[in-house]
Each structure stands twice: as structure tokens, then as C-alpha cells.
Amino acid sequence: MNMNIVILGGLAAAFAVAALAREPVDEVNPFIGAVTQSKVRHSGSQGKTFPGAATPYGLVQLSPDSVTGGDNGSGYNFEHTTLQGFSFTHMSGVGWYGDLGNFLVTPTTGPLQTSYGEVDKPGTGYLSRKSDETASAGYYAVTLADHRVRAELTAAPHSGILRFTYPQDEHARIQIDLARRVGGTAVQQSVKVVGENAIEGWMRCTAEGGGWGNGGGRPKYTVFFRAEFSRPLKDFGVWSVDIPEGAKRRHQQFDASFLKAMAGAKVLPGCREQEGKHLGFYAEFPTQAGEQLLLKAGLSFVSLAGARDNLRAEIPGWDFDGVRAAARAQWARELSRITIEGGTADQRIAFYTALYHAMLDPRAFADLDGSYPGGDGQPHKTDKYTRRTIFSGWDVYRSAYPLMTLIAPQVVTDMINSLSDLAVESKQGYLERWEFLNAYSGCMNGNPAVPVLVDAYQKGLRGFDVAQAYDLARASCERCGNGKLGYAAGRLSDTFEQGLDEWCLSELATALGKSADAKLYRERGQSYRQVFNPATGWFGPKDAKGQFLPQAKGVLDGSGCVECNALQQGWFVPHDVPGLIALLGGKDQFVSRLSGFFEKTPDVTRWNEYYNHANEPVHLIPFLFNRAGAPWLTQKWVRFICEKAYGSDVYGLCGDEDVGQMSSWYVLAAAGLHQACPGDTRYELFTPLFDKVQIRIDPVYGAGKAFSLVAHGNAPGPRYIQSAKLNGQPLDRCWLDHKEIVAGGLLELELGAEPNKEWGKATH
């Protein structure tokens, strides 16, 4: 026998075993979507994600930063050639001006520089050209070419650790910009050297310094830190910037006077304690080639004691690889809640990365002991739930929270508790639609916390004060609802969004035996009818006197709409599809018009006036075909969107990630089931991308259960359901109830290349 053949055969077998042994965590590519305003693909926004190290729903998200300020929500853009450093907090995929990016750490060599400099212009500050970037779940590494330093990052839930490998240099350095913040600056900082190798302090951030929504989101938070160095501090100091009168503290990369002031900062060698408006800290160490220095830090939004305790509990030593392994293990456990078989390699990467992105938020806002900053500005403590933050409500109620009710229901109830208690603590008295670190930003429209609450309750989740949550939901709908006129004057999108919210509230009122409220809000859920214009055969905004406002572009006009046009918004009646069908002339007319909506889409991956997957208002529309008795068209278009709008490289998101919504849509759609209406426990069924999808049911619904969906005859391109079986029994409907899924079991689909227009056409 030819020995070479034996060896090659053995290698092939080994590679095959290795491929089969890959876990979901191995498929994650954190670079997917990590680009903003791409110059390579097209001029529109991309995902705005970050590629750094985090843990599932963790407070610390330790990641590289390439830009400060501007409409760059995460602070990172893959296409930038330089990096400013690595900060401990980030936002994922937000479309508004971003925030966080606190505690920016940069390893440097050569003369001390106190300004990060100008993007993509090495030599203008301490920023550096980058090379050899790599990332995986819980880990990131890059070489800072201008400083000849290899940087590695990993994280624990409330802390992070960085490992820097230096060249030989007498002035190797770790420097920390305490004022830097995505979209602005912290307005006051404090730092103090404690012991032989640690610093402690805080960074206060308010709207004055920009941040969330360029300050318009009313951000107000303080980050406390304890940071420890792996070598004693001997040569260290502080730098302090005298901010010029009138200089921009928002978008400062565009403000020459601000950059000049940063570069000319006053350096205070040996300074052990300082408080000021724009501070940095540095420590220098002579290094040999290949020598490593480490820095670890714990954060808290409550107190210095919390930061100390978080660090001590999570990273007590200097075992970087151990922390990395622990982070990977956390991701491996969470990502295994859904497993898939089949599909292409790229689809598996896209799927598990989407699931990874969906698990970044809502993040922990509390310390390990349950302490958290309340909406009244005072510290609170609870062991009843984990206080959480970053609720991008208008986005995430559509797919992200429905996904979490299946795989992470405790996180959902945590967020409901967090929003409810915030409303009480702050005395606002209603549920905020876009919450950021206790801030009532008011971003977007509607009352999205209401469908999140109702969806959770209808699915059996009870880990919150139901009476309190109901009262707050009712107050929310009264504050921003369709009650006064039966519609929102001049605001078409508000009318539709609030209509769904009020219908959801009616469902909860019914469940709680509040019959008068149930009747009131069910009627308000019909508000979409008030803005239907018989003259045009479509919907349009009305003024306070009941007159339709002119729409220059007809149904493609965006007047009164939020990030959409009248055509896109008008399909948004998920809670009363039969009523919408009747209003539009019956099923045939409905299906014809809805088909045209998709067929006229010029490119599903780019911003357009028809099916614009890059933004949320259309995300539930593909599932309406199921409700209209044409499920083969849901099968067709969902498969088409999954295959065209998502990918496995940095450009794999066609729009802002929006704190997990864009990715959550893909997870559910690729798995073959998605709700058409949050608040309704019905899941629409359609063709999955994969041959097998298994959902491990959370123990809150029953320990040891799993729901499996198997697709026989799957293949790339259009595939249609020919027949189905649920637990061995024929299934001739195109939906399942939540109870059927969480009970566990097996759904089998037989697929074919041509649609079976008889299967599943019954609408109820």
C-alpha cells in the first residue's frame, strides 16, 4: 500500500472529524457588520457593530475604537486603517449618535502623546495603524503597527483584561484616556494611584459632553473603575487638558481647537491623584522584545466599592488565557440554545454570529451583589432580578424579544422589571420606549415596551409585578396613544405603532379580567381605519381636523412617517390582518398588492422605498402572506431575504444592527418560524435555511425539553413546503402556538422546488 495515500487519507479523516467537531461558538465572526458608511460596498449605513470581547448580556464590552464622535454608534469602523485604543463599554449597531466607549486604554511606545489624533492619519497622535486583526467570541487581537505592540483583549461580565506584547523599548507605555467617550467626552473625571500597581476613579458623563443622540438622548451616568497593572507603578503621571472656551465637546474629531488642546495637554509626572474636566493617566515600563504587560479593570455604574468587588470576584489573578477560556465557555453554553445542521458554511457563520449579536443586550446594569443605580440617582439593591439596560424598544420588540422569550426568558423578565422599576424610581410613571442607562431618551415612537410586556405574559412569564407593569403600560398608552382623536394628528407611523400597542394592552386587560379596559383598547387598536383614504385606496396622515394631508409622492411619500413611507407603514396592522384584508378589497387583492410590494423592490440589501430590510418598519411584513392564505409566498420571500440580505463577512448586515434586532430577525427567519404579531402567541411557519434546527427549551417552560424542526429535501434557492408532520401527525396549517413549541417535539417538513398552494392555506 502506498504510504502517502495512507497519510493523506488519515489527514482527510482528521480534517473531517475536526469539521464535525466544530461547536456553535466556533462559527462566530464578530466582524460581521463592523462597518459604518462603507466606501467599499455602497454609501449607505452598514451594521455599526463592534468586534471586541464581551460575555452574554455582560456589562463590559471591551473593544477597539477607531473614531470618536459623529454618527458612528460603536466607535469602530473596519475600513479605518488606524485605532485609537480599546475601551471597556460599547453600543451595538445604534443608528443615532453613539455613547459609552469609556476608559480608553492604549499601549504605546516612543514619546508620550496626549491626543489620539486624526482618523487614518498616523503620526497626528497616539493612534496607530492596525494589522493582523482577529476576533472570536470573547476574544480580540490586533497589532498596533506604529507602536510595534500586539494587543489582546478578553472579558468577564463586569471586568476585562488586556495583554500587550511589546518590542524592546525604554519607554513602553500604557496610557488611559479617562475623558474619551463615543460621541463626546466625559465632563468630569477623577483618578488616584492606590497601592503599588493600581488606580481607581470615576468618569461622569452628561448631555453637556455629547454622547447618546449628541446629548439629545439626555444621557447621565458615572462609570467607576479599578484598574490594576501586572507590574508596579514607578514611572507614571497624569495629563490634563485645558478645554478652549467654546470648543466642541461633541464630534470633537471635527474640532481643530479641541484636538490642538488635547495635543498640548499639561503633563504632571508622578501625580498620584487628580480631578478635572479632561484627564488621562500613563504608566511607563522599560521592556525587552516579546515582554508582556497586562492591565485588568473592573467597572461599576454604582460605586468604587462595586468596581473593586467586581474585579476581585471575576479576575482575581493574571491568567489571561483562563479568562478567555471562561468567556468562550459562557458563549458556548448560550449559543448551544439553538443548534443547526445543514446549510452552507457561510450561512452557519451568519446564523451563529447573528445569535451572538442578539445576546449582547440588554446588558447587566447591576454589580455582582445586585446593586444598581436607580432612576432617582440613588443606589439600589435587589436579589429578585438583574437590573438591565439598553432597551432599543422600537427596534427590538419585533424580533429580538420574541427570540429571547424562547431562549432567554429570564432576560426578558429582567428587562420588564428594569423598565417598570425605573418608571417608579424616576417618577416618570410610564415605560420608556428607548432606555439608555436610566435615561428617558424618547427616541423613536410608539410604546414598544407594551408589546414586550404583553408578549411575555401571554407566553406564561410571570417573574415581574404584573399589576404594576399593567398600570405603567396603561399610563404609557394614555400618554402616547390614539385616544384623543382616534389617530395621531399628522403622524402616520405613530397611529400604526400606537394601534398595535393598544391592541396588545387590550389582550393583557382581557387576561387580567379588566373588561372595560379590554373593550376600550381593542377599539383603539382599530385606529388604522381612521387614516385609510378611500380616494387613494391607501393610508395617509390626517390633521387634527380630520383632513388628509397632501402627499406629493403618493404612497411613497414619507410625510408623517418615521424612517419609512406610507406604503411601508400601511402594511403594519399585524394584530388585525383580516380587517386589513377586507379594507384592501379581499384576499386576492391583498395578496396581489403585497406581492407587488416585494417584486418592485430594486435591491433588498439597499435602502429603498419598497421592501427595505435595512430598517425595522418592514420586518414583519413577509409573514403576512401566511395570514392571507398564501403561505408559499412567505416561504418564497423569507428565503430570498435570508439568502440575499445576510452574509458571513464584515458587510454581512445590510442595515444598522440596532441592538440585536437585525440579527434576531435572521435567527428566527432562518430557523423557519417567526411571529407576525408580538403579543400574539402564534408563530408563522415557513421554509428554514437549514436541514435541522433544534431549540433547547429554557427550564422555565420545562427542563430537558427540545423542539426540533427537520426539513427533508432542502436545497439552495426557492424551496416550498409540500407537507408537514408535528410529532408524527399530519399538520396542514402554517403556524404553531408558543405552547406547542415549548412543550418540545418534532416538526417535519417535506420540501420541493415548486409551491404546494394547497398546504397551509387555511388562515385560522
MOVEN-V883877 format. One line per field, one symbol per residue. phi: phi as a letter, one per 40 degrees, with the letter a starting at -180 (. if undefined). burial: 1 if it has 16 or more other C-alpha atoms within 10 Angstrom, else 0. A space follows every 10 residues. Layout:
phi: ???
burial: ???
This chain:
phi: .ccccccccc cccccccccc cccdccccbc cdgcabfdcc cacccbcfcb cccabdfccc bcacbbabgg cbdcgbbdcc cbbcibbcba bbgcccccag gcgcbbcbbg ccbbbcgbdg bdgciccacb afcaaacgaa aabcccbfbc bbbaabdbaa bbbbbbccac bcabbbcccc adgibccaba aacbgcabbb iabcbbcdcg gdgfgccfca abbcabbbbc bdcbbaabbb cccccgccbb fcccbccccc ccccdccbcg ccaabacabb bbbbacbcdg cbbbbbabba cbacdccccc ccccbcbbcd cccccccccc cccccccbbb bggccccccc ccccccccbc bcccbbcccg caccccgbcb aabcaccbag bcddccccbc cdccccbacc cccdccdccc ccccdcgcga cccacbfgcc cgcgagbccc ccccdccccg cbcacccccc dccccccccb abccbgacdg bcccdccccc dccdcccccc ccgccccdcd cccccccdcc bcbdcbgaca cbcccgcccc bdbgcccccg bbfabccccc ccbccacdcc dccchhcccc ccccccdccc ccaccbdacb cbccacdccc cdccddcbgb ccccdccccc cdcccbabbc ccbcadcffh cdccdcdccc cgaaccadhb ccbcbacccb cabbbcccdc cicgcabbbb bcgcacgcbb ccaabbfgbd bbbcabcdcc cccgibbbbc bacbcccccg ccca
burial: 0000000000 0000000000 0001111111 1111111100 0000111111 1111111111 1111111111 1111111111 0111111111 1111111111 1111111110 0111111111 0101111111 0011111111 1111011111 1111111111 1111111000 1111111111 1111111111 1110001111 1111111111 1111111111 1111111110 0010011111 1010000111 1110001110 1111101000 0001011111 1111101000 0111111111 1111011111 1001100101 0011111111 1101111111 0010001111 1111111111 1111111101 1111100001 1000111111 1111111111 1111111111 1111111111 1111110011 1111111111 1011111111 1111111110 1011010011 0111011001 1110011111 1111111111 1111111111 0000001111 1111111111 1100000111 1100000100 0001111111 1101111111 1111111101 1001001001 1001101100 1011111111 1111111111 1111111111 1111111110 1110111111 1111111111 1111111111 1111111111 1111111111 1111111100 1000111111 1101100111 1111110000 1111110100 1101111111 1100110011 1000
